[in-house]
Amino acid sequence: MSRSTTDDRFDDDDYPAYTMGSAAEMIGATPAFLRALDEAELFKPLRSKGGHRRYSRHQLRLAARARELVDQGTPIEAACRIIILEDRLEEARRINEELRTAGPSG
């Protein structure tokens, strides 16, 4: 694999580059917290060939937001639902902006 291909993967927000241990450390949580987010279906981390969870930067941002909400007293299931809705809203806004800047079609 060429260096540019490797660099492209690590620049990809959805590339599962982080192990559970490093992901937990990065967001200041425990591996059990990340497993709970998986169980609450906030996201599904990729599994390595050995069965280990791998997380992307996008998933880590969602997990960090979940940690904020849980630290404020929000139940984990409610926090996950809030984050899913926030994520969908952000994606809809991004698509809307792309369509707006593309101008009228036809």
Beta strands, then each sheet from edge to edge (+ up, - down):
strand 1: 18-19
strand 2: 46-47
strand 3: 53-55
sheet 1: 1+ 3- 2+
end
